[in-house]
Amino acid sequence: MTLDYKTKWKVKICMYEYIVKMLSEFPTDINGIAKTPAARHLFNVNPEAKKLPKTTAKNNCPGFHDLIAKL
């Protein structure tokens, strides 16, 4: 995290390096485009949806859920 106090009474916070590092850790097989992460079906559960494999979700370091929590 970079804190910039160059302008009087203001602070600029930049986390560019953090974001770049996190994106480099993301699995390459996760691709897609979304207009918004909050679609109408956000809280609807699809019981037939394929679950994320445990190795992808947790056992990889960092796992998918770890990266999402960082966001």
URSUL-V801532 format. One line per field, one symbol per residue. psi: psi as a letter, one per 30 degrees, with the letter a starting at -180 (. if undefined). burial: + if it has 16 or more other C-alpha atoms within 10 Angstrom, else -. A space follows every 10 residues. Layout:
# URSUL-V801532
psi: ???
burial: ???
This chain:
# URSUL-V801532
psi: kkkjgekkgl kkkkheeeee eeeffkkfgj llkkekfilf gegkkjfgkk lkkeeeeefk jlleeeeeee .
burial: ---------- ---------- ---------- ---------- ---------- ------+--- --++--+--- -
